[in-house]
Amino acid sequence: MATKPKNPSPAALPYFRPEALAFLRNLAKNNDREWFQPRKAEFDAELKEPMLAVVRKVTEAMLDFAPEHVRPAEKSLFRIYRDTRFSANKAPYKTHIAAWWVRQGMEKTSGAGFYLQVDAKEVIIAAGAWMPEKEQLAQIRHWLVNNHERFRELLRKPALQKAFSEFEGNPLVRAPKGFDPEHPAMDLIRCRQWGLSASLPAKTALDPKFAVAVIRQFKLAAPVVYALNEPLAAAQEPKKRVLFGLR
């Protein structure tokens, strides 16, 4: 006969407790396995499970404004473990918890998406194309040649400008090869990333309406994400087969 588990954990709520931020502060001071491993259960309860609850609530809302980005919460959540293989910094853990909502079909190549990060000092809400691959970079740049005015109109919306700052863009010094240096969109074409970000106080994550605030920000930024993914999605569409010289 199965026995009932003792003291079952209550379902996590879509916001954090002050203990979560305290854990991240302590992790920054004690970033090693000897400190983290005995506290893994605390990390799960105070950070991982509440973040998954936030992600689920945000994802559910995305059905209305970004359905192409709906995916299981566990797939959107980043692991706490750092990849130290090519880094001089060998600290094994990130000192934040984060999630990334990528567009379906671009899971392995990123594209433009929605990002949420919580650390002990701030909450970062961002949306856009952060590290597009070489082909994606070219596709977005070529799209901007003919669509820069529409893209600028999206960025100029007062509500968007009030809620976000634009990415600095990490621009090239010169025009990319194959592009007219005098093109009116060259300031955009030289960029290697495009999007929006907002930095909020860390205590924002403690508000019971935290997920609602994230949803509101993502909904504002959704048209920009959709625009950046437009050329990438078009490139993924299967090309029609040509039969006997006819389409």
Contacts in CASP RR format, 6 or more apart in sequence:
PFRMAT RR
TARGET T0000
AUTHOR 0000-0000-0000
METHOD contacts of the structure
MODEL  1
MATKPKNPSPAALPYFRPEALAFLRNLAKNNDREWFQPRKAEFDAELKEP
MLAVVRKVTEAMLDFAPEHVRPAEKSLFRIYRDTRFSANKAPYKTHIAAW
WVRQGMEKTSGAGFYLQVDAKEVIIAAGAWMPEKEQLAQIRHWLVNNHER
FRELLRKPALQKAFSEFEGNPLVRAPKGFDPEHPAMDLIRCRQWGLSASL
PAKTALDPKFAVAVIRQFKLAAPVVYALNEPLAAAQEPKKRVLFGLR
9 45 0 8 1.000
9 49 0 8 1.000
11 53 0 8 1.000
12 45 0 8 1.000
12 49 0 8 1.000
12 50 0 8 1.000
12 52 0 8 1.000
12 53 0 8 1.000
13 50 0 8 1.000
13 53 0 8 1.000
13 208 0 8 1.000
14 50 0 8 1.000
14 53 0 8 1.000
14 54 0 8 1.000
14 56 0 8 1.000
14 57 0 8 1.000
14 210 0 8 1.000
14 211 0 8 1.000
15 50 0 8 1.000
15 54 0 8 1.000
15 205 0 8 1.000
15 206 0 8 1.000
15 207 0 8 1.000
15 208 0 8 1.000
15 209 0 8 1.000
15 210 0 8 1.000
15 211 0 8 1.000
16 46 0 8 1.000
16 47 0 8 1.000
16 50 0 8 1.000
16 51 0 8 1.000
16 118 0 8 1.000
16 205 0 8 1.000
16 206 0 8 1.000
16 210 0 8 1.000
17 46 0 8 1.000
17 50 0 8 1.000
17 206 0 8 1.000
18 206 0 8 1.000
19 42 0 8 1.000
19 46 0 8 1.000
20 46 0 8 1.000
20 47 0 8 1.000
20 50 0 8 1.000
20 118 0 8 1.000
20 205 0 8 1.000
21 120 0 8 1.000
21 202 0 8 1.000
21 205 0 8 1.000
21 206 0 8 1.000
22 120 0 8 1.000
23 39 0 8 1.000
23 42 0 8 1.000
23 43 0 8 1.000
23 46 0 8 1.000
23 47 0 8 1.000
24 47 0 8 1.000
24 95 0 8 1.000
24 96 0 8 1.000
24 97 0 8 1.000
24 118 0 8 1.000
24 119 0 8 1.000
24 120 0 8 1.000
25 120 0 8 1.000
26 35 0 8 1.000
27 35 0 8 1.000
27 36 0 8 1.000
27 93 0 8 1.000
27 95 0 8 1.000
28 95 0 8 1.000
28 120 0 8 1.000
30 36 0 8 1.000
31 91 0 8 1.000
31 92 0 8 1.000
31 93 0 8 1.000
31 95 0 8 1.000
32 91 0 8 1.000
32 92 0 8 1.000
33 92 0 8 1.000
36 43 0 8 1.000
36 92 0 8 1.000
36 93 0 8 1.000
43 80 0 8 1.000
47 80 0 8 1.000
47 97 0 8 1.000
48 77 0 8 1.000
48 80 0 8 1.000
48 97 0 8 1.000
51 77 0 8 1.000
51 97 0 8 1.000
51 99 0 8 1.000
51 118 0 8 1.000
52 73 0 8 1.000
52 74 0 8 1.000
52 77 0 8 1.000
53 211 0 8 1.000
54 99 0 8 1.000
54 116 0 8 1.000
54 210 0 8 1.000
54 211 0 8 1.000
54 214 0 8 1.000
55 73 0 8 1.000
55 76 0 8 1.000
55 77 0 8 1.000
55 99 0 8 1.000
55 116 0 8 1.000
56 73 0 8 1.000
57 211 0 8 1.000
57 215 0 8 1.000
58 101 0 8 1.000
58 116 0 8 1.000
58 211 0 8 1.000
58 214 0 8 1.000
58 215 0 8 1.000
58 218 0 8 1.000
59 69 0 8 1.000
59 70 0 8 1.000
59 71 0 8 1.000
59 73 0 8 1.000
59 76 0 8 1.000
59 101 0 8 1.000
61 215 0 8 1.000
61 218 0 8 1.000
61 219 0 8 1.000
62 69 0 8 1.000
62 70 0 8 1.000
62 101 0 8 1.000
62 218 0 8 1.000
63 70 0 8 1.000
65 218 0 8 1.000
65 219 0 8 1.000
65 222 0 8 1.000
66 101 0 8 1.000
66 114 0 8 1.000
66 218 0 8 1.000
66 222 0 8 1.000
66 225 0 8 1.000
66 226 0 8 1.000
68 103 0 8 1.000
68 104 0 8 1.000
68 229 0 8 1.000
68 233 0 8 1.000
69 101 0 8 1.000
69 102 0 8 1.000
69 103 0 8 1.000
69 104 0 8 1.000
69 113 0 8 1.000
69 114 0 8 1.000
69 225 0 8 1.000
70 104 0 8 1.000
71 101 0 8 1.000
71 102 0 8 1.000
71 104 0 8 1.000
71 107 0 8 1.000
73 99 0 8 1.000
75 107 0 8 1.000
76 99 0 8 1.000
76 100 0 8 1.000
76 101 0 8 1.000
76 102 0 8 1.000
77 97 0 8 1.000
77 98 0 8 1.000
77 99 0 8 1.000
78 94 0 8 1.000
78 97 0 8 1.000
78 98 0 8 1.000
78 99 0 8 1.000
78 100 0 8 1.000
80 93 0 8 1.000
80 94 0 8 1.000
80 97 0 8 1.000
81 92 0 8 1.000
81 93 0 8 1.000
81 94 0 8 1.000
82 89 0 8 1.000
82 91 0 8 1.000
82 92 0 8 1.000
82 93 0 8 1.000
82 94 0 8 1.000
84 90 0 8 1.000
84 91 0 8 1.000
84 92 0 8 1.000
95 119 0 8 1.000
95 120 0 8 1.000
96 117 0 8 1.000
96 118 0 8 1.000
96 119 0 8 1.000
97 117 0 8 1.000
97 118 0 8 1.000
97 119 0 8 1.000
98 115 0 8 1.000
98 116 0 8 1.000
98 117 0 8 1.000
98 118 0 8 1.000
99 115 0 8 1.000
99 116 0 8 1.000
100 113 0 8 1.000
100 114 0 8 1.000
100 115 0 8 1.000
101 113 0 8 1.000
101 114 0 8 1.000
101 115 0 8 1.000
101 218 0 8 1.000
102 110 0 8 1.000
102 111 0 8 1.000
102 113 0 8 1.000
103 111 0 8 1.000
103 112 0 8 1.000
103 113 0 8 1.000
103 225 0 8 1.000
103 229 0 8 1.000
103 232 0 8 1.000
103 233 0 8 1.000
105 236 0 8 1.000
106 229 0 8 1.000
106 232 0 8 1.000
106 236 0 8 1.000
109 132 0 8 1.000
109 133 0 8 1.000
109 136 0 8 1.000
109 232 0 8 1.000
110 129 0 8 1.000
110 130 0 8 1.000
110 131 0 8 1.000
110 132 0 8 1.000
110 133 0 8 1.000
110 136 0 8 1.000
111 129 0 8 1.000
111 132 0 8 1.000
111 133 0 8 1.000
111 136 0 8 1.000
111 228 0 8 1.000
111 229 0 8 1.000
111 232 0 8 1.000
112 127 0 8 1.000
112 128 0 8 1.000
112 129 0 8 1.000
112 132 0 8 1.000
112 194 0 8 1.000
112 195 0 8 1.000
112 224 0 8 1.000
112 225 0 8 1.000
112 228 0 8 1.000
112 229 0 8 1.000
112 232 0 8 1.000
113 127 0 8 1.000
113 128 0 8 1.000
113 129 0 8 1.000
113 225 0 8 1.000
113 229 0 8 1.000
114 126 0 8 1.000
114 127 0 8 1.000
114 128 0 8 1.000
114 218 0 8 1.000
114 221 0 8 1.000
114 225 0 8 1.000
115 124 0 8 1.000
115 125 0 8 1.000
115 126 0 8 1.000
115 127 0 8 1.000
115 128 0 8 1.000
115 130 0 8 1.000
116 123 0 8 1.000
116 124 0 8 1.000
116 125 0 8 1.000
116 126 0 8 1.000
116 214 0 8 1.000
117 123 0 8 1.000
117 124 0 8 1.000
117 126 0 8 1.000
118 202 0 8 1.000
118 205 0 8 1.000
119 202 0 8 1.000
120 202 0 8 1.000
121 202 0 8 1.000
122 199 0 8 1.000
122 200 0 8 1.000
122 201 0 8 1.000
122 202 0 8 1.000
123 199 0 8 1.000
123 200 0 8 1.000
123 201 0 8 1.000
123 202 0 8 1.000
123 204 0 8 1.000
123 205 0 8 1.000
124 197 0 8 1.000
124 198 0 8 1.000
124 199 0 8 1.000
124 200 0 8 1.000
125 197 0 8 1.000
125 198 0 8 1.000
125 200 0 8 1.000
125 214 0 8 1.000
125 217 0 8 1.000
125 218 0 8 1.000
126 167 0 8 1.000
126 195 0 8 1.000
126 196 0 8 1.000
126 197 0 8 1.000
126 198 0 8 1.000
127 164 0 8 1.000
127 195 0 8 1.000
127 196 0 8 1.000
127 197 0 8 1.000
127 217 0 8 1.000
127 218 0 8 1.000
127 221 0 8 1.000
127 222 0 8 1.000
127 224 0 8 1.000
127 225 0 8 1.000
128 167 0 8 1.000
128 193 0 8 1.000
128 194 0 8 1.000
128 195 0 8 1.000
128 196 0 8 1.000
128 221 0 8 1.000
128 224 0 8 1.000
128 225 0 8 1.000
128 228 0 8 1.000
129 136 0 8 1.000
129 140 0 8 1.000
129 193 0 8 1.000
129 194 0 8 1.000
129 195 0 8 1.000
129 228 0 8 1.000
129 229 0 8 1.000
130 167 0 8 1.000
130 193 0 8 1.000
130 195 0 8 1.000
131 193 0 8 1.000
132 140 0 8 1.000
132 192 0 8 1.000
132 193 0 8 1.000
132 232 0 8 1.000
135 235 0 8 1.000
136 232 0 8 1.000
137 192 0 8 1.000
138 176 0 8 1.000
139 231 0 8 1.000
139 232 0 8 1.000
139 235 0 8 1.000
140 194 0 8 1.000
140 228 0 8 1.000
140 231 0 8 1.000
140 232 0 8 1.000
141 176 0 8 1.000
141 179 0 8 1.000
141 189 0 8 1.000
142 231 0 8 1.000
143 230 0 8 1.000
143 231 0 8 1.000
144 151 0 8 1.000
144 185 0 8 1.000
144 188 0 8 1.000
144 189 0 8 1.000
145 179 0 8 1.000
145 183 0 8 1.000
145 185 0 8 1.000
145 189 0 8 1.000
147 227 0 8 1.000
147 230 0 8 1.000
148 184 0 8 1.000
148 185 0 8 1.000
148 188 0 8 1.000
148 189 0 8 1.000
150 227 0 8 1.000
151 188 0 8 1.000
151 224 0 8 1.000
151 227 0 8 1.000
152 188 0 8 1.000
154 160 0 8 1.000
154 223 0 8 1.000
154 224 0 8 1.000
154 227 0 8 1.000
155 161 0 8 1.000
155 166 0 8 1.000
155 196 0 8 1.000
155 224 0 8 1.000
159 220 0 8 1.000
160 196 0 8 1.000
160 220 0 8 1.000
160 221 0 8 1.000
160 224 0 8 1.000
163 198 0 8 1.000
163 217 0 8 1.000
163 220 0 8 1.000
164 196 0 8 1.000
164 197 0 8 1.000
164 198 0 8 1.000
164 217 0 8 1.000
164 220 0 8 1.000
164 221 0 8 1.000
165 196 0 8 1.000
165 197 0 8 1.000
165 198 0 8 1.000
166 195 0 8 1.000
166 196 0 8 1.000
167 191 0 8 1.000
167 193 0 8 1.000
167 194 0 8 1.000
167 195 0 8 1.000
167 196 0 8 1.000
167 197 0 8 1.000
169 191 0 8 1.000
169 192 0 8 1.000
169 193 0 8 1.000
169 194 0 8 1.000
170 191 0 8 1.000
170 192 0 8 1.000
170 193 0 8 1.000
171 187 0 8 1.000
171 190 0 8 1.000
171 191 0 8 1.000
171 192 0 8 1.000
172 190 0 8 1.000
172 191 0 8 1.000
172 192 0 8 1.000
173 190 0 8 1.000
174 181 0 8 1.000
174 190 0 8 1.000
175 181 0 8 1.000
175 183 0 8 1.000
175 186 0 8 1.000
175 189 0 8 1.000
175 190 0 8 1.000
176 189 0 8 1.000
176 190 0 8 1.000
179 186 0 8 1.000
179 189 0 8 1.000
180 186 0 8 1.000
183 189 0 8 1.000
188 194 0 8 1.000
194 224 0 8 1.000
194 228 0 8 1.000
195 221 0 8 1.000
195 224 0 8 1.000
195 228 0 8 1.000
196 221 0 8 1.000
196 224 0 8 1.000
198 217 0 8 1.000
200 213 0 8 1.000
204 210 0 8 1.000
204 213 0 8 1.000
207 213 0 8 1.000
240 247 0 8 1.000
END
